Amino acid sequence: MELPGLRSARLNRLLTQAELAQRANMTTASISRIETGTTKARISTVRRLAKALDVDPDELLNGTQPFNASRQEDWNR
């Protein structure tokens, strides 16, 4: 499945792809391929990424939280 909210969720937490990969026990290349849509994620991967980012899986699936650099809470995640 596609994860249009993955990149913004990662950026909201000020994580690099490598940092997210480490948290989710994945490779940086896998994160990159999922973010660009080259690879579709399995439901187990969606859950793993959501847990690593401390977000609801729906946020990754729907892209409900765009990055907002002006919001203080986005910098504190």
C-alpha positions as CSV (number, residue, x, y, z in Angstrom):
1,M,0.0,0.0,0.0
2,E,1.1,3.5,-0.6
3,L,2.0,5.8,2.3
4,P,1.6,9.4,1.2
5,G,2.0,10.6,4.8
6,L,5.3,8.8,5.6
7,R,7.6,11.6,4.5
8,S,5.8,14.3,6.3
9,A,5.4,12.2,9.5
10,R,9.2,11.6,9.4
11,L,10.0,15.2,8.8
12,N,7.6,16.3,11.5
13,R,9.8,14.3,13.9
14,L,13.0,15.7,12.4
15,L,14.2,12.3,11.5
16,T,16.4,11.3,8.5
17,Q,15.5,8.2,6.5
18,A,18.5,6.5,8.1
19,E,17.2,7.3,11.6
20,L,13.7,6.1,10.8
21,A,15.2,2.9,9.3
22,Q,17.1,2.2,12.4
23,R,14.0,2.8,14.6
24,A,11.9,0.5,12.4
25,N,14.6,-2.1,11.9
26,M,14.6,-1.6,8.2
27,T,17.1,-0.4,5.6
28,T,17.4,3.2,4.5
29,A,16.8,2.1,0.9
30,S,13.5,0.5,1.9
31,I,12.3,3.8,3.5
32,S,13.4,5.7,0.4
33,R,11.5,3.3,-1.9
34,I,8.3,3.5,0.2
35,E,8.5,7.3,0.4
36,T,8.9,7.6,-3.4
37,G,6.2,5.1,-4.2
38,T,8.7,2.7,-5.9
39,T,7.7,0.0,-3.4
40,K,4.4,-0.5,-1.8
41,A,4.4,-1.3,1.9
42,R,2.8,-4.4,3.5
43,I,0.4,-3.8,6.4
44,S,3.0,-5.2,8.8
45,T,5.4,-2.5,7.5
46,V,2.8,0.2,7.9
47,R,2.4,-0.9,11.6
48,R,6.1,-1.0,12.1
49,L,6.7,2.5,10.7
50,A,3.7,3.9,12.6
51,K,5.1,2.5,15.9
52,A,8.6,3.8,15.1
53,L,7.1,7.3,14.4
54,D,4.6,7.1,17.3
55,V,1.7,7.9,15.0
56,D,-1.6,6.3,14.0
57,P,-1.2,4.2,10.9
58,D,-4.0,6.3,9.3
59,E,-1.6,9.3,9.4
60,L,0.8,7.4,7.1
61,L,-2.0,6.1,4.8
62,N,-3.8,9.4,4.5
63,G,-1.1,12.0,4.9
64,T,-3.2,13.8,7.5
65,Q,-0.3,15.7,9.2
66,P,1.6,18.0,6.7
67,F,4.8,19.4,8.0
68,N,4.4,22.9,9.4
69,A,7.7,24.6,10.3
70,S,5.9,27.5,12.0
71,R,4.2,25.3,14.6
72,Q,6.3,25.0,17.7
73,E,4.9,21.5,18.5
74,D,6.2,20.2,15.2
75,W,9.7,21.1,16.3
76,N,9.3,19.3,19.6
77,R,8.4,15.9,18.3
